Amino acid sequence: MKATADIPTPVQEPGVLAPPGARGALAGFFISGVLLAFLGAILPSWGHHVQSDYWMIGLYFVALIAGVLAAVRIAPPLMAKKGLGWTLTCACAAAAVALLYLGFFSPPFVAWWRFPGVLLIGLAAGVLHTAIFHAISPMYRHDPAATVNLAGILFGLGCFSVALLISRMFYLYTASAIQVWLALIPAFFAVGYARSRFAPHTVAPPPTAHALLEELKSPYALLLSLILFFQLGNEWALAGWLPLFLSQRLGMSPSVSVLMLAFYWLALLIGRVVAQWILPRFRHGRLLVTCVLMAMFACVILLATDNAFGAVTGVLLLGGAFAPIYPLVVERIGARFPSYHPGYYNGIFSLAMAGGLLAPCTLGYLAWMLDVRAVMAVPLFGSAAVAVLLAALWLEGRLRSYLHP
């Protein structure tokens, strides 16, 4: 598979120091986590846990997706004209403005007023993500594994922090006040980026749709992309809908349901850190299959349970089972396609990202048509799809080794 144009091969280069501002840019993954996990955590504060307007929640995620996709075209010319520092500052400032706007238009304002704010959050997150990946490219070329692991930890911390803060502040502050407090986080980062210096950076143009499809011609690349598509869809379906499912299915209070979301993010975070220790000690294929089967079992627990103990058990099992799957699959991609860069919009990453973005939106329609239990049915069937695709990947590897020994 050919990588996106002008993206250098991520071969480790010992002795290369990070350019100015690169380490500070890496911390922006914390803000990225805060922004992308915000919507799933704030929905109970907007009163959606006592309503059945699932289609409206789906439209929230459509607005978020639209903002992220718009950033794909907006970010490159912005970085080329204004530089990385200005782009990072602008993205964080836009995120703070979006949170303040949403704080002003929280209930009792009707939901339609909140769509521009959600759109702006998606746009800010997309621009921020793109600028960060460009800023840390030298660090990634120097040590890909350490950079990806640290970025994942910071992103997970951001997701965990926003859910934890909202759950602890739910009964202490109004929804408006909670979002004002949250707006201080990206505002603080905007000030930090405005005072940072960044090395000059050449921005490659975004790839065309034809170039993305060209990279998926290999059956192996397509299978890996589909595995990531379903896996990220599973993870973000839970991230967007878990509090509403627990509140409406089990009658949990909104603060406890959002706290359960924080536990889910914490289980994912700890699981991915532990996975780095486990990977060299266990056969990867066996570990991958075990995690997929455990995720399906956890979904069944959450579908069947009628008490808090079952919910806690299912959420922690699900987070722990999901955690190693993404690193394992990315490792396979890196072994087969050494020019793969997890932050650029190449074919594999674009298809995987689509799964993560589309799942919460699709769930809005399914929950509206069927029932809130669809929130757990989708990850269950998604995990089954991952299991089938892993079997197909194994067969493809056997066939390839037979034809090309």
C-alpha positions, 0 to 999 in steps of 0.5 A, spaced: 500 500 500 502 506 498 502 512 503 499 519 502 504 523 498 509 527 502 508 523 508 515 520 510 516 512 512 516 512 520 522 508 521 526 510 527 531 515 527 535 515 534 538 521 536 533 526 533 530 531 538 523 533 538 522 540 534 520 546 538 513 545 540 512 538 538 511 535 545 506 541 547 502 539 541 502 532 543 499 534 550 493 537 545 490 529 545 488 531 552 483 536 549 481 532 543 479 527 548 475 532 552 472 534 545 470 528 542 467 525 549 464 531 551 457 529 547 456 523 550 457 525 557 453 531 557 446 528 554 443 527 561 445 534 563 441 536 557 435 532 560 435 527 554 435 521 559 428 523 561 426 523 554 425 518 548 427 523 542 433 518 540 433 521 533 435 528 536 441 525 539 443 522 532 442 529 529 447 531 535 452 526 532 451 528 525 453 535 527 459 533 530 461 528 524 460 534 519 464 539 523 470 533 523 469 532 516 469 540 514 476 540 518 479 535 513 479 541 508 479 547 512 485 545 517 491 544 511 490 551 508 490 554 515 496 551 517 500 553 510 498 560 511 498 561 519 502 556 521 502 550 526 502 555 533 496 559 530 492 553 528 492 550 534 491 556 538 485 557 534 482 550 534 482 551 542 479 558 542 474 555 538 473 549 542 472 554 548 467 558 544 463 552 542 462 550 550 460 557 552 455 557 546 452 551 549 452 553 556 448 559 554 443 555 550 442 549 554 435 547 557 430 550 557 432 552 550 430 547 545 435 542 542 436 546 535 439 552 538 445 547 540 447 544 533 451 550 531 455 549 538 456 541 537 458 543 529 463 548 532 466 542 537 467 537 531 470 542 527 475 545 533 476 537 534 478 536 527 482 542 526 486 540 532 487 533 531 490 534 524 495 540 526 497 535 532 499 530 528 503 534 523 506 537 529 508 531 532 511 528 525 518 528 527 517 525 534 513 519 530 518 518 525 523 518 531 519 513 536 513 511 533 511 506 538 512 511 544 509 517 540 502 513 539 502 510 546 503 517 549 498 520 544 493 514 546 494 515 554 493 523 553 487 522 549 484 517 554 485 521 560 481 527 556 475 522 555 475 520 562 476 526 565 470 530 562 466 524 564 468 524 571 468 532 571 460 532 569 458 526 573 461 529 579 458 536 578 451 534 575 448 536 582 452 541 584 452 546 578 447 547 572 448 544 565 450 551 563 455 552 569 458 545 567 460 547 560 462 554 562 467 550 567 469 545 561 470 551 557 476 553 561 480 547 559 481 549 552 482 556 553 488 554 558 491 550 552 489 556 547 493 561 551 499 555 552 499 554 544 499 562 543 506 562 547 509 556 544 514 556 538 513 551 533 518 549 527 516 551 520 512 545 517 510 543 510 503 541 509 501 536 504 495 537 501 489 532 503 488 526 499 483 525 494 477 520 494 480 516 489 487 516 492 484 513 499 480 508 495 487 506 491 490 504 498 484 499 499 485 495 493 489 490 497 485 484 500 489 485 507 488 492 507 481 492 506 480 487 511 484 490 516 480 497 515 473 493 516 476 490 522 478 497 525 471 500 522 467 495 526 471 496 532 472 503 533 464 503 531 463 499 537 467 503 542 464 510 540 457 507 540 458 505 547 462 512 548 456 516 546 450 512 548 452 508 555 449 514 560 442 514 556 442 506 556 443 505 563 439 511 565 433 508 561 434 501 561 436 500 569 433 507 572 440 509 574 441 516 576 444 521 571 450 522 575 451 515 576 450 513 569 455 518 567 460 516 572 459 509 569 461 512 562 468 514 566 469 507 568 468 505 561 474 510 559 478 508 565 477 501 563 479 502 556 485 507 558 488 502 563 487 496 558 491 499 553 497 501 558 496 493 560 496 491 553 503 494 552 506 489 557 501 483 555 503 483 548 510 481 548 508 475 552 502 472 549 500 470 542 497 475 539 492 471 535 489 468 541 489 474 545 485 478 539 480 472 539 479 472 546 478 479 547 473 479 541 469 473 545 469 477 552 466 483 548 461 479 546 460 476 553 460 483 556 454 486 551 450 480 553 451 481 560 449 489 559 443 486 555 440 481 560 442 485 567 437 488 571 441 491 577 447 495 578 452 490 579 451 487 572 452 493 569 458 495 573 461 488 571 459 489 564 462 496 563 468 494 566 469 487 562 467 491 555 472 496 556 477 491 558 476 487 552 476 493 547 482 495 550 487 491 546 484 490 540 486 497 536 493 496 538 493 489 536 490 491 529 494 497 528 501 493 530 499 488 524 498 494 519 505 497 521 508 490 520 505 489 513 505 497 511 511 500 514 509 507 511 502 507 515 501 513 519 495 513 524 494 520 524 494 521 516 487 520 512 490 514 508 485 509 506 485 504 512 485 510 517 479 514 513 475 507 513 476 506 521 475 513 523 468 513 519 466 507 523 467 511 530 463 517 527 457 513 524 456 508 529 453 513 535 449 517 529 446 510 526 444 508 533 440 514 534 436 512 528 436 504 531 434 506 538 428 511 535 425 505 530 426 499 535 428 501 543 434 503 547 436 496 547 439 497 540 445 501 544 448 494 546 445 490 540 450 494 536 456 493 539 454 485 540 453 484 532 459 489 531 464 484 535 461 478 532 463 482 525 470 483 528 470 475 529 468 474 522 473 478 519 479 476 523 477 469 521 477 472 514 484 475 515 487 468 518 484 465 511 487 470 507 494 470 510 494 462 509 492 463 502 497 468 501 503 464 504 500 458 500 501 462 493 507 465 495 511 461 500 
